[in-house]
């Protein structure tokens, strides 16, 4: 098996506490069987992990934040 990374998968530093919390919550929601964007957003709000502005996630705010975190 060949291992590789795509350039977008590489990081210049460690994840921030916010990024680790968001990633953990996303894993928790996906682990609970949710696989839609709407379900993910609802799940994040249900576990109390909110958007950076402290507001509940919407599909639009989640997509914008993931886009920002991806650096594009």
CHARMM internal coordinates of N, CA and C (Angstrom, degrees):
IC EDIT
DIST 1 N 1 CA 1.4432
DIST 1 CA 1 C 1.5261
ANGL 1 N 1 CA 1 C 108.82
DIST 1 C 2 N 1.3081
ANGL 1 CA 1 C 2 N 115.52
DIHE 1 N 1 CA 1 C 2 N 132.66
DIST 2 N 2 CA 1.4529
ANGL 1 C 2 N 2 CA 122.24
DIHE 1 CA 1 C 2 N 2 CA 179.94
DIST 2 CA 2 C 1.5268
ANGL 2 N 2 CA 2 C 109.97
DIHE 1 C 2 N 2 CA 2 C -94.59
DIST 2 C 3 N 1.3120
ANGL 2 CA 2 C 3 N 116.75
DIHE 2 N 2 CA 2 C 3 N 131.38
DIST 3 N 3 CA 1.4605
ANGL 2 C 3 N 3 CA 121.49
DIHE 2 CA 2 C 3 N 3 CA 176.65
DIST 3 CA 3 C 1.5206
ANGL 3 N 3 CA 3 C 109.11
DIHE 2 C 3 N 3 CA 3 C -102.89
DIST 3 C 4 N 1.2989
ANGL 3 CA 3 C 4 N 117.24
DIHE 3 N 3 CA 3 C 4 N 140.03
DIST 4 N 4 CA 1.4559
ANGL 3 C 4 N 4 CA 121.40
DIHE 3 CA 3 C 4 N 4 CA 179.47
DIST 4 CA 4 C 1.5228
ANGL 4 N 4 CA 4 C 109.19
DIHE 3 C 4 N 4 CA 4 C -154.25
DIST 4 C 5 N 1.3045
ANGL 4 CA 4 C 5 N 115.61
DIHE 4 N 4 CA 4 C 5 N 163.25
DIST 5 N 5 CA 1.4582
ANGL 4 C 5 N 5 CA 120.42
DIHE 4 CA 4 C 5 N 5 CA 171.97
DIST 5 CA 5 C 1.5177
ANGL 5 N 5 CA 5 C 108.48
DIHE 4 C 5 N 5 CA 5 C -126.26
DIST 5 C 6 N 1.2697
ANGL 5 CA 5 C 6 N 114.74
DIHE 5 N 5 CA 5 C 6 N 143.29
DIST 6 N 6 CA 1.4512
ANGL 5 C 6 N 6 CA 121.63
DIHE 5 CA 5 C 6 N 6 CA 173.51
DIST 6 CA 6 C 1.5242
ANGL 6 N 6 CA 6 C 105.72
DIHE 5 C 6 N 6 CA 6 C -85.88
DIST 6 C 7 N 1.3334
ANGL 6 CA 6 C 7 N 119.55
DIHE 6 N 6 CA 6 C 7 N 142.09
DIST 7 N 7 CA 1.4720
ANGL 6 C 7 N 7 CA 119.59
DIHE 6 CA 6 C 7 N 7 CA -176.26
DIST 7 CA 7 C 1.5217
ANGL 7 N 7 CA 7 C 115.01
DIHE 6 C 7 N 7 CA 7 C -49.02
DIST 7 C 8 N 1.3276
ANGL 7 CA 7 C 8 N 118.36
DIHE 7 N 7 CA 7 C 8 N -35.78
DIST 8 N 8 CA 1.4662
ANGL 7 C 8 N 8 CA 119.68
DIHE 7 CA 7 C 8 N 8 CA -178.89
DIST 8 CA 8 C 1.5312
ANGL 8 N 8 CA 8 C 111.88
DIHE 7 C 8 N 8 CA 8 C -69.22
DIST 8 C 9 N 1.3422
ANGL 8 CA 8 C 9 N 117.32
DIHE 8 N 8 CA 8 C 9 N -16.13
DIST 9 N 9 CA 1.4607
ANGL 8 C 9 N 9 CA 120.55
DIHE 8 CA 8 C 9 N 9 CA 179.90
DIST 9 CA 9 C 1.5237
ANGL 9 N 9 CA 9 C 112.12
DIHE 8 C 9 N 9 CA 9 C -83.45
DIST 9 C 10 N 1.3046
ANGL 9 CA 9 C 10 N 118.24
DIHE 9 N 9 CA 9 C 10 N -12.13
DIST 10 N 10 CA 1.4557
ANGL 9 C 10 N 10 CA 120.61
DIHE 9 CA 9 C 10 N 10 CA -177.96
DIST 10 CA 10 C 1.5194
ANGL 10 N 10 CA 10 C 109.79
DIHE 9 C 10 N 10 CA 10 C -86.53
DIST 10 C 11 N 1.3186
ANGL 10 CA 10 C 11 N 114.96
DIHE 10 N 10 CA 10 C 11 N 150.53
DIST 11 N 11 CA 1.4612
ANGL 10 C 11 N 11 CA 120.61
DIHE 10 CA 10 C 11 N 11 CA -177.83
DIST 11 CA 11 C 1.5122
ANGL 11 N 11 CA 11 C 109.30
DIHE 10 C 11 N 11 CA 11 C -124.31
DIST 11 C 12 N 1.3085
ANGL 11 CA 11 C 12 N 116.11
DIHE 11 N 11 CA 11 C 12 N 155.10
DIST 12 N 12 CA 1.4583
ANGL 11 C 12 N 12 CA 120.43
DIHE 11 CA 11 C 12 N 12 CA 176.30
DIST 12 CA 12 C 1.5237
ANGL 12 N 12 CA 12 C 111.92
DIHE 11 C 12 N 12 CA 12 C -95.10
DIST 12 C 13 N 1.3248
ANGL 12 CA 12 C 13 N 117.43
DIHE 12 N 12 CA 12 C 13 N -8.70
DIST 13 N 13 CA 1.4570
ANGL 12 C 13 N 13 CA 121.08
DIHE 12 CA 12 C 13 N 13 CA 179.87
DIST 13 CA 13 C 1.5102
ANGL 13 N 13 CA 13 C 111.08
DIHE 12 C 13 N 13 CA 13 C -159.50
DIST 13 C 14 N 1.3121
ANGL 13 CA 13 C 14 N 115.14
DIHE 13 N 13 CA 13 C 14 N 177.83
DIST 14 N 14 CA 1.4604
ANGL 13 C 14 N 14 CA 120.45
DIHE 13 CA 13 C 14 N 14 CA 178.80
DIST 14 CA 14 C 1.5274
ANGL 14 N 14 CA 14 C 110.26
DIHE 13 C 14 N 14 CA 14 C -72.60
DIST 14 C 15 N 1.3331
ANGL 14 CA 14 C 15 N 116.57
DIHE 14 N 14 CA 14 C 15 N 152.10
DIST 15 N 15 CA 1.4675
ANGL 14 C 15 N 15 CA 119.37
DIHE 14 CA 14 C 15 N 15 CA 175.48
DIST 15 CA 15 C 1.5298
ANGL 15 N 15 CA 15 C 110.32
DIHE 14 C 15 N 15 CA 15 C -63.11
DIST 15 C 16 N 1.2993
ANGL 15 CA 15 C 16 N 115.86
DIHE 15 N 15 CA 15 C 16 N 147.24
DIST 16 N 16 CA 1.4667
ANGL 15 C 16 N 16 CA 120.86
DIHE 15 CA 15 C 16 N 16 CA 176.98
DIST 16 CA 16 C 1.5316
ANGL 16 N 16 CA 16 C 109.15
DIHE 15 C 16 N 16 CA 16 C -75.43
DIST 16 C 17 N 1.3246
ANGL 16 CA 16 C 17 N 117.80
DIHE 16 N 16 CA 16 C 17 N 164.45
DIST 17 N 17 CA 1.4689
ANGL 16 C 17 N 17 CA 119.21
DIHE 16 CA 16 C 17 N 17 CA 175.44
DIST 17 CA 17 C 1.5304
ANGL 17 N 17 CA 17 C 111.75
DIHE 16 C 17 N 17 CA 17 C -55.69
DIST 17 C 18 N 1.3271
ANGL 17 CA 17 C 18 N 117.67
DIHE 17 N 17 CA 17 C 18 N -39.51
DIST 18 N 18 CA 1.4679
ANGL 17 C 18 N 18 CA 121.29
DIHE 17 CA 17 C 18 N 18 CA 177.35
DIST 18 CA 18 C 1.5242
ANGL 18 N 18 CA 18 C 110.62
DIHE 17 C 18 N 18 CA 18 C -60.80
DIST 18 C 19 N 1.3277
ANGL 18 CA 18 C 19 N 117.57
DIHE 18 N 18 CA 18 C 19 N -46.44
DIST 19 N 19 CA 1.4640
ANGL 18 C 19 N 19 CA 121.25
DIHE 18 CA 18 C 19 N 19 CA -179.72
DIST 19 CA 19 C 1.5244
ANGL 19 N 19 CA 19 C 111.37
DIHE 18 C 19 N 19 CA 19 C -63.28
DIST 19 C 20 N 1.3371
ANGL 19 CA 19 C 20 N 117.00
DIHE 19 N 19 CA 19 C 20 N -39.77
DIST 20 N 20 CA 1.4696
ANGL 19 C 20 N 20 CA 120.32
DIHE 19 CA 19 C 20 N 20 CA 177.54
DIST 20 CA 20 C 1.5269
ANGL 20 N 20 CA 20 C 110.90
DIHE 19 C 20 N 20 CA 20 C -65.24
DIST 20 C 21 N 1.3327
ANGL 20 CA 20 C 21 N 117.18
DIHE 20 N 20 CA 20 C 21 N -41.97
DIST 21 N 21 CA 1.4667
ANGL 20 C 21 N 21 CA 120.54
DIHE 20 CA 20 C 21 N 21 CA 179.02
DIST 21 CA 21 C 1.5255
ANGL 21 N 21 CA 21 C 110.52
DIHE 20 C 21 N 21 CA 21 C -63.76
DIST 21 C 22 N 1.3210
ANGL 21 CA 21 C 22 N 117.11
DIHE 21 N 21 CA 21 C 22 N -44.83
DIST 22 N 22 CA 1.4598
ANGL 21 C 22 N 22 CA 120.99
DIHE 21 CA 21 C 22 N 22 CA -179.86
DIST 22 CA 22 C 1.5236
ANGL 22 N 22 CA 22 C 110.36
DIHE 21 C 22 N 22 CA 22 C -63.92
DIST 22 C 23 N 1.3227
ANGL 22 CA 22 C 23 N 117.16
DIHE 22 N 22 CA 22 C 23 N -44.67
DIST 23 N 23 CA 1.4710
ANGL 22 C 23 N 23 CA 120.60
DIHE 22 CA 22 C 23 N 23 CA 179.71
DIST 23 CA 23 C 1.5224
ANGL 23 N 23 CA 23 C 110.87
DIHE 22 C 23 N 23 CA 23 C -61.52
DIST 23 C 24 N 1.3279
ANGL 23 CA 23 C 24 N 117.05
DIHE 23 N 23 CA 23 C 24 N -43.29
DIST 24 N 24 CA 1.4605
ANGL 23 C 24 N 24 CA 120.37
DIHE 23 CA 23 C 24 N 24 CA 178.91
DIST 24 CA 24 C 1.5181
ANGL 24 N 24 CA 24 C 112.20
DIHE 23 C 24 N 24 CA 24 C -62.68
DIST 24 C 25 N 1.3215
ANGL 24 CA 24 C 25 N 115.99
DIHE 24 N 24 CA 24 C 25 N -40.55
DIST 25 N 25 CA 1.4667
ANGL 24 C 25 N 25 CA 119.75
DIHE 24 CA 24 C 25 N 25 CA 179.35
DIST 25 CA 25 C 1.5239
ANGL 25 N 25 CA 25 C 111.02
DIHE 24 C 25 N 25 CA 25 C -68.00
DIST 25 C 26 N 1.3295
ANGL 25 CA 25 C 26 N 117.09
DIHE 25 N 25 CA 25 C 26 N -38.82
DIST 26 N 26 CA 1.4664
ANGL 25 C 26 N 26 CA 120.35
DIHE 25 CA 25 C 26 N 26 CA 177.25
DIST 26 CA 26 C 1.5247
ANGL 26 N 26 CA 26 C 109.68
DIHE 25 C 26 N 26 CA 26 C -62.02
DIST 26 C 27 N 1.3291
ANGL 26 CA 26 C 27 N 117.12
DIHE 26 N 26 CA 26 C 27 N -44.78
DIST 27 N 27 CA 1.4685
ANGL 26 C 27 N 27 CA 120.50
DIHE 26 CA 26 C 27 N 27 CA 177.60
DIST 27 CA 27 C 1.5223
ANGL 27 N 27 CA 27 C 110.89
DIHE 26 C 27 N 27 CA 27 C -60.44
DIST 27 C 28 N 1.3299
ANGL 27 CA 27 C 28 N 116.78
DIHE 27 N 27 CA 27 C 28 N -41.06
DIST 28 N 28 CA 1.4687
ANGL 27 C 28 N 28 CA 120.78
DIHE 27 CA 27 C 28 N 28 CA 179.80
DIST 28 CA 28 C 1.5302
ANGL 28 N 28 CA 28 C 110.83
DIHE 27 C 28 N 28 CA 28 C -61.80
DIST 28 C 29 N 1.3253
ANGL 28 CA 28 C 29 N 116.43
DIHE 28 N 28 CA 28 C 29 N -45.29
DIST 29 N 29 CA 1.4698
ANGL 28 C 29 N 29 CA 120.23
DIHE 28 CA 28 C 29 N 29 CA -179.10
DIST 29 CA 29 C 1.5264
ANGL 29 N 29 CA 29 C 110.37
DIHE 28 C 29 N 29 CA 29 C -66.32
DIST 29 C 30 N 1.3301
ANGL 29 CA 29 C 30 N 116.94
DIHE 29 N 29 CA 29 C 30 N -46.35
DIST 30 N 30 CA 1.4660
ANGL 29 C 30 N 30 CA 119.59
DIHE 29 CA 29 C 30 N 30 CA 177.63
DIST 30 CA 30 C 1.5237
ANGL 30 N 30 CA 30 C 110.82
DIHE 29 C 30 N 30 CA 30 C -62.25
DIST 30 C 31 N 1.3382
ANGL 30 CA 30 C 31 N 116.56
DIHE 30 N 30 CA 30 C 31 N -39.59
DIST 31 N 31 CA 1.4606
ANGL 30 C 31 N 31 CA 121.14
DIHE 30 CA 30 C 31 N 31 CA 179.11
DIST 31 CA 31 C 1.5148
ANGL 31 N 31 CA 31 C 112.88
DIHE 30 C 31 N 31 CA 31 C -63.39
DIST 31 C 32 N 1.3202
ANGL 31 CA 31 C 32 N 116.36
DIHE 31 N 31 CA 31 C 32 N -25.24
DIST 32 N 32 CA 1.4588
ANGL 31 C 32 N 32 CA 121.23
DIHE 31 CA 31 C 32 N 32 CA 177.17
DIST 32 CA 32 C 1.5146
ANGL 32 N 32 CA 32 C 113.09
DIHE 31 C 32 N 32 CA 32 C -80.86
DIST 32 C 33 N 1.3288
ANGL 32 CA 32 C 33 N 116.25
DIHE 32 N 32 CA 32 C 33 N 0.92
DIST 33 N 33 CA 1.4570
ANGL 32 C 33 N 33 CA 120.19
DIHE 32 CA 32 C 33 N 33 CA 174.97
DIST 33 CA 33 C 1.5144
ANGL 33 N 33 CA 33 C 115.90
DIHE 32 C 33 N 33 CA 33 C 101.32
DIST 33 C 34 N 1.3171
ANGL 33 CA 33 C 34 N 116.90
DIHE 33 N 33 CA 33 C 34 N 1.98
DIST 34 N 34 CA 1.4699
ANGL 33 C 34 N 34 CA 119.15
DIHE 33 CA 33 C 34 N 34 CA -179.84
DIST 34 CA 34 C 1.5233
ANGL 34 N 34 CA 34 C 109.74
DIHE 33 C 34 N 34 CA 34 C -84.16
DIST 34 C 35 N 1.3224
ANGL 34 CA 34 C 35 N 116.68
DIHE 34 N 34 CA 34 C 35 N 136.54
DIST 35 N 35 CA 1.4656
ANGL 34 C 35 N 35 CA 119.43
DIHE 34 CA 34 C 35 N 35 CA -177.35
DIST 35 CA 35 C 1.5190
ANGL 35 N 35 CA 35 C 113.56
DIHE 34 C 35 N 35 CA 35 C -139.24
DIST 35 C 36 N 1.3340
ANGL 35 CA 35 C 36 N 117.91
DIHE 35 N 35 CA 35 C 36 N 16.45
DIST 36 N 36 CA 1.4585
ANGL 35 C 36 N 36 CA 120.43
DIHE 35 CA 35 C 36 N 36 CA 176.19
DIST 36 CA 36 C 1.5226
ANGL 36 N 36 CA 36 C 108.93
DIHE 35 C 36 N 36 CA 36 C -113.05
DIST 36 C 37 N 1.3147
ANGL 36 CA 36 C 37 N 116.69
DIHE 36 N 36 CA 36 C 37 N 157.31
DIST 37 N 37 CA 1.4611
ANGL 36 C 37 N 37 CA 120.46
DIHE 36 CA 36 C 37 N 37 CA 178.22
DIST 37 CA 37 C 1.5234
ANGL 37 N 37 CA 37 C 110.93
DIHE 36 C 37 N 37 CA 37 C -60.89
DIST 37 C 38 N 1.3142
ANGL 37 CA 37 C 38 N 116.29
DIHE 37 N 37 CA 37 C 38 N -45.07
DIST 38 N 38 CA 1.4635
ANGL 37 C 38 N 38 CA 119.82
DIHE 37 CA 37 C 38 N 38 CA -179.90
DIST 38 CA 38 C 1.5269
ANGL 38 N 38 CA 38 C 111.15
DIHE 37 C 38 N 38 CA 38 C -62.06
DIST 38 C 39 N 1.3226
ANGL 38 CA 38 C 39 N 116.61
DIHE 38 N 38 CA 38 C 39 N -41.75
DIST 39 N 39 CA 1.4556
ANGL 38 C 39 N 39 CA 120.71
DIHE 38 CA 38 C 39 N 39 CA 178.39
DIST 39 CA 39 C 1.5113
ANGL 39 N 39 CA 39 C 112.23
DIHE 38 C 39 N 39 CA 39 C -66.61
DIST 39 C 40 N 1.3286
ANGL 39 CA 39 C 40 N 116.90
DIHE 39 N 39 CA 39 C 40 N -37.62
DIST 40 N 40 CA 1.4615
ANGL 39 C 40 N 40 CA 121.12
DIHE 39 CA 39 C 40 N 40 CA 177.66
DIST 40 CA 40 C 1.5237
ANGL 40 N 40 CA 40 C 110.20
DIHE 39 C 40 N 40 CA 40 C -63.31
DIST 40 C 41 N 1.3095
ANGL 40 CA 40 C 41 N 116.85
DIHE 40 N 40 CA 40 C 41 N -47.97
DIST 41 N 41 CA 1.4639
ANGL 40 C 41 N 41 CA 121.65
DIHE 40 CA 40 C 41 N 41 CA 179.32
DIST 41 CA 41 C 1.5285
ANGL 41 N 41 CA 41 C 110.54
DIHE 40 C 41 N 41 CA 41 C -60.50
DIST 41 C 42 N 1.3223
ANGL 41 CA 41 C 42 N 117.03
DIHE 41 N 41 CA 41 C 42 N -45.71
DIST 42 N 42 CA 1.4668
ANGL 41 C 42 N 42 CA 120.35
DIHE 41 CA 41 C 42 N 42 CA 177.63
DIST 42 CA 42 C 1.5231
ANGL 42 N 42 CA 42 C 110.70
DIHE 41 C 42 N 42 CA 42 C -61.22
DIST 42 C 43 N 1.3319
ANGL 42 CA 42 C 43 N 116.71
DIHE 42 N 42 CA 42 C 43 N -41.08
DIST 43 N 43 CA 1.4561
ANGL 42 C 43 N 43 CA 121.04
DIHE 42 CA 42 C 43 N 43 CA 179.89
DIST 43 CA 43 C 1.5166
ANGL 43 N 43 CA 43 C 112.80
DIHE 42 C 43 N 43 CA 43 C -65.18
DIST 43 C 44 N 1.3287
ANGL 43 CA 43 C 44 N 117.22
DIHE 43 N 43 CA 43 C 44 N -42.09
DIST 44 N 44 CA 1.4683
ANGL 43 C 44 N 44 CA 120.36
DIHE 43 CA 43 C 44 N 44 CA 177.74
DIST 44 CA 44 C 1.5248
ANGL 44 N 44 CA 44 C 110.44
DIHE 43 C 44 N 44 CA 44 C -61.45
DIST 44 C 45 N 1.3179
ANGL 44 CA 44 C 45 N 116.03
DIHE 44 N 44 CA 44 C 45 N -44.03
DIST 45 N 45 CA 1.4660
ANGL 44 C 45 N 45 CA 119.47
DIHE 44 CA 44 C 45 N 45 CA 178.13
DIST 45 CA 45 C 1.5266
ANGL 45 N 45 CA 45 C 110.99
DIHE 44 C 45 N 45 CA 45 C -63.73
DIST 45 C 46 N 1.3269
ANGL 45 CA 45 C 46 N 117.21
DIHE 45 N 45 CA 45 C 46 N -38.56
DIST 46 N 46 CA 1.4696
ANGL 45 C 46 N 46 CA 121.43
DIHE 45 CA 45 C 46 N 46 CA -178.67
DIST 46 CA 46 C 1.5221
ANGL 46 N 46 CA 46 C 112.33
DIHE 45 C 46 N 46 CA 46 C -65.90
DIST 46 C 47 N 1.3501
ANGL 46 CA 46 C 47 N 117.52
DIHE 46 N 46 CA 46 C 47 N -34.66
DIST 47 N 47 CA 1.4689
ANGL 46 C 47 N 47 CA 119.66
DIHE 46 CA 46 C 47 N 47 CA 179.99
DIST 47 CA 47 C 1.5258
ANGL 47 N 47 CA 47 C 111.92
DIHE 46 C 47 N 47 CA 47 C -88.50
DIST 47 C 48 N 1.3318
ANGL 47 CA 47 C 48 N 116.67
DIHE 47 N 47 CA 47 C 48 N 1.62
DIST 48 N 48 CA 1.4624
ANGL 47 C 48 N 48 CA 120.23
DIHE 47 CA 47 C 48 N 48 CA 174.26
DIST 48 CA 48 C 1.5078
ANGL 48 N 48 CA 48 C 115.40
DIHE 47 C 48 N 48 CA 48 C 83.25
DIST 48 C 49 N 1.3234
ANGL 48 CA 48 C 49 N 117.47
DIHE 48 N 48 CA 48 C 49 N 21.44
DIST 49 N 49 CA 1.4609
ANGL 48 C 49 N 49 CA 120.98
DIHE 48 CA 48 C 49 N 49 CA 175.10
DIST 49 CA 49 C 1.5235
ANGL 49 N 49 CA 49 C 106.39
DIHE 48 C 49 N 49 CA 49 C -104.36
DIST 49 C 50 N 1.3325
ANGL 49 CA 49 C 50 N 114.92
DIHE 49 N 49 CA 49 C 50 N 107.66
DIST 50 N 50 CA 1.4553
ANGL 49 C 50 N 50 CA 120.62
DIHE 49 CA 49 C 50 N 50 CA -171.86
DIST 50 CA 50 C 1.5239
ANGL 50 N 50 CA 50 C 111.75
DIHE 49 C 50 N 50 CA 50 C -105.27
DIST 50 C 51 N 1.3164
ANGL 50 CA 50 C 51 N 115.17
DIHE 50 N 50 CA 50 C 51 N 171.98
DIST 51 N 51 CA 1.4632
ANGL 50 C 51 N 51 CA 122.32
DIHE 50 CA 50 C 51 N 51 CA 178.56
DIST 51 CA 51 C 1.5334
ANGL 51 N 51 CA 51 C 109.55
DIHE 50 C 51 N 51 CA 51 C -61.75
DIST 51 C 52 N 1.3314
ANGL 51 CA 51 C 52 N 117.47
DIHE 51 N 51 CA 51 C 52 N 160.84
DIST 52 N 52 CA 1.4681
ANGL 51 C 52 N 52 CA 120.20
DIHE 51 CA 51 C 52 N 52 CA -178.21
DIST 52 CA 52 C 1.5292
ANGL 52 N 52 CA 52 C 114.38
DIHE 51 C 52 N 52 CA 52 C -55.73
DIST 52 C 53 N 1.3194
ANGL 52 CA 52 C 53 N 117.69
DIHE 52 N 52 CA 52 C 53 N -26.83
DIST 53 N 53 CA 1.4661
ANGL 52 C 53 N 53 CA 120.19
DIHE 52 CA 52 C 53 N 53 CA 178.74
DIST 53 CA 53 C 1.5269
ANGL 53 N 53 CA 53 C 112.70
DIHE 52 C 53 N 53 CA 53 C -83.58
DIST 53 C 54 N 1.3418
ANGL 53 CA 53 C 54 N 116.78
DIHE 53 N 53 CA 53 C 54 N 3.74
DIST 54 N 54 CA 1.4585
ANGL 53 C 54 N 54 CA 121.58
DIHE 53 CA 53 C 54 N 54 CA 178.51
DIST 54 CA 54 C 1.5137
ANGL 54 N 54 CA 54 C 114.56
DIHE 53 C 54 N 54 CA 54 C 85.40
DIST 54 C 55 N 1.3107
ANGL 54 CA 54 C 55 N 116.64
DIHE 54 N 54 CA 54 C 55 N -2.84
DIST 55 N 55 CA 1.4613
ANGL 54 C 55 N 55 CA 121.53
DIHE 54 CA 54 C 55 N 55 CA -179.81
DIST 55 CA 55 C 1.5255
ANGL 55 N 55 CA 55 C 110.36
DIHE 54 C 55 N 55 CA 55 C -87.02
DIST 55 C 56 N 1.3145
ANGL 55 CA 55 C 56 N 115.58
DIHE 55 N 55 CA 55 C 56 N 161.09
DIST 56 N 56 CA 1.4655
ANGL 55 C 56 N 56 CA 120.01
DIHE 55 CA 55 C 56 N 56 CA 174.60
DIST 56 CA 56 C 1.5263
ANGL 56 N 56 CA 56 C 108.78
DIHE 55 C 56 N 56 CA 56 C -63.03
DIST 56 C 57 N 1.3280
ANGL 56 CA 56 C 57 N 114.95
DIHE 56 N 56 CA 56 C 57 N 145.47
DIST 57 N 57 CA 1.4630
ANGL 56 C 57 N 57 CA 119.64
DIHE 56 CA 56 C 57 N 57 CA 176.62
DIST 57 CA 57 C 1.5174
ANGL 57 N 57 CA 57 C 110.54
DIHE 56 C 57 N 57 CA 57 C -66.34
DIST 57 C 58 N 1.3258
ANGL 57 CA 57 C 58 N 114.93
DIHE 57 N 57 CA 57 C 58 N 147.36
DIST 58 N 58 CA 1.4582
ANGL 57 C 58 N 58 CA 123.06
DIHE 57 CA 57 C 58 N 58 CA 164.71
DIST 58 CA 58 C 1.5253
ANGL 58 N 58 CA 58 C 105.15
DIHE 57 C 58 N 58 CA 58 C -120.35
DIST 58 C 59 N 1.3041
ANGL 58 CA 58 C 59 N 117.63
DIHE 58 N 58 CA 58 C 59 N 166.80
DIST 59 N 59 CA 1.4679
ANGL 58 C 59 N 59 CA 118.03
DIHE 58 CA 58 C 59 N 59 CA 177.75
DIST 59 CA 59 C 1.5278
ANGL 59 N 59 CA 59 C 109.78
DIHE 58 C 59 N 59 CA 59 C -60.80
DIST 59 C 60 N 1.3157
ANGL 59 CA 59 C 60 N 117.10
DIHE 59 N 59 CA 59 C 60 N -36.98
DIST 60 N 60 CA 1.4627
ANGL 59 C 60 N 60 CA 120.69
DIHE 59 CA 59 C 60 N 60 CA -179.18
DIST 60 CA 60 C 1.5292
ANGL 60 N 60 CA 60 C 111.72
DIHE 59 C 60 N 60 CA 60 C -67.92
DIST 60 C 61 N 1.3356
ANGL 60 CA 60 C 61 N 117.07
DIHE 60 N 60 CA 60 C 61 N -45.32
DIST 61 N 61 CA 1.4653
ANGL 60 C 61 N 61 CA 119.11
DIHE 60 CA 60 C 61 N 61 CA -178.87
DIST 61 CA 61 C 1.5224
ANGL 61 N 61 CA 61 C 111.12
DIHE 60 C 61 N 61 CA 61 C -67.54
DIST 61 C 62 N 1.3376
ANGL 61 CA 61 C 62 N 117.46
DIHE 61 N 61 CA 61 C 62 N -35.93
DIST 62 N 62 CA 1.4621
ANGL 61 C 62 N 62 CA 120.06
DIHE 61 CA 61 C 62 N 62 CA 178.30
DIST 62 CA 62 C 1.5293
ANGL 62 N 62 CA 62 C 110.36
DIHE 61 C 62 N 62 CA 62 C -65.60
DIST 62 C 63 N 1.3151
ANGL 62 CA 62 C 63 N 117.18
DIHE 62 N 62 CA 62 C 63 N -46.16
DIST 63 N 63 CA 1.4616
ANGL 62 C 63 N 63 CA 120.02
DIHE 62 CA 62 C 63 N 63 CA 179.74
DIST 63 CA 63 C 1.5269
ANGL 63 N 63 CA 63 C 111.07
DIHE 62 C 63 N 63 CA 63 C -62.14
DIST 63 C 64 N 1.3256
ANGL 63 CA 63 C 64 N 117.65
DIHE 63 N 63 CA 63 C 64 N -40.37
DIST 64 N 64 CA 1.4623
ANGL 63 C 64 N 64 CA 121.01
DIHE 63 CA 63 C 64 N 64 CA 178.66
DIST 64 CA 64 C 1.5276
ANGL 64 N 64 CA 64 C 111.00
DIHE 63 C 64 N 64 CA 64 C -64.26
DIST 64 C 65 N 1.3257
ANGL 64 CA 64 C 65 N 117.42
DIHE 64 N 64 CA 64 C 65 N -40.79
DIST 65 N 65 CA 1.4661
ANGL 64 C 65 N 65 CA 120.71
DIHE 64 CA 64 C 65 N 65 CA -179.30
DIST 65 CA 65 C 1.5227
ANGL 65 N 65 CA 65 C 111.18
DIHE 64 C 65 N 65 CA 65 C -68.95
DIST 65 C 66 N 1.3095
ANGL 65 CA 65 C 66 N 117.87
DIHE 65 N 65 CA 65 C 66 N -41.72
DIST 66 N 66 CA 1.4629
ANGL 65 C 66 N 66 CA 120.21
DIHE 65 CA 65 C 66 N 66 CA 178.24
DIST 66 CA 66 C 1.5287
ANGL 66 N 66 CA 66 C 109.74
DIHE 65 C 66 N 66 CA 66 C -64.58
DIST 66 C 67 N 1.3127
ANGL 66 CA 66 C 67 N 116.72
DIHE 66 N 66 CA 66 C 67 N -38.42
DIST 67 N 67 CA 1.4663
ANGL 66 C 67 N 67 CA 121.37
DIHE 66 CA 66 C 67 N 67 CA 176.22
DIST 67 CA 67 C 1.5318
ANGL 67 N 67 CA 67 C 109.54
DIHE 66 C 67 N 67 CA 67 C -61.85
DIST 67 C 68 N 1.3247
ANGL 67 CA 67 C 68 N 117.41
DIHE 67 N 67 CA 67 C 68 N -44.80
DIST 68 N 68 CA 1.4681
ANGL 67 C 68 N 68 CA 121.61
DIHE 67 CA 67 C 68 N 68 CA 179.00
DIST 68 CA 68 C 1.5200
ANGL 68 N 68 CA 68 C 110.97
DIHE 67 C 68 N 68 CA 68 C -62.69
DIST 68 C 69 N 1.3303
ANGL 68 CA 68 C 69 N 116.34
DIHE 68 N 68 CA 68 C 69 N -45.90
DIST 69 N 69 CA 1.4631
ANGL 68 C 69 N 69 CA 120.39
DIHE 68 CA 68 C 69 N 69 CA -179.32
DIST 69 CA 69 C 1.5206
ANGL 69 N 69 CA 69 C 111.91
DIHE 68 C 69 N 69 CA 69 C -64.73
DIST 69 C 70 N 1.3317
ANGL 69 CA 69 C 70 N 116.33
DIHE 69 N 69 CA 69 C 70 N -30.29
DIST 70 N 70 CA 1.4600
ANGL 69 C 70 N 70 CA 120.55
DIHE 69 CA 69 C 70 N 70 CA 177.95
DIST 70 CA 70 C 1.5142
ANGL 70 N 70 CA 70 C 113.34
DIHE 69 C 70 N 70 CA 70 C -76.06
DIST 70 C 71 N 1.3249
ANGL 70 CA 70 C 71 N 116.36
DIHE 70 N 70 CA 70 C 71 N -8.46
DIST 71 N 71 CA 1.4516
ANGL 70 C 71 N 71 CA 120.07
DIHE 70 CA 70 C 71 N 71 CA 176.21
DIST 71 CA 71 C 1.5109
ANGL 71 N 71 CA 71 C 115.08
DIHE 70 C 71 N 71 CA 71 C 75.29
DIST 71 C 72 N 1.3092
ANGL 71 CA 71 C 72 N 116.00
DIHE 71 N 71 CA 71 C 72 N 23.40
DIST 72 N 72 CA 1.4686
ANGL 71 C 72 N 72 CA 118.03
DIHE 71 CA 71 C 72 N 72 CA 179.47
DIST 72 CA 72 C 1.5038
ANGL 72 N 72 CA 72 C 110.91
DIHE 71 C 72 N 72 CA 72 C -119.77
END
COOR INIT
IC SEED 1 N 1 CA 1 C
IC BUILD
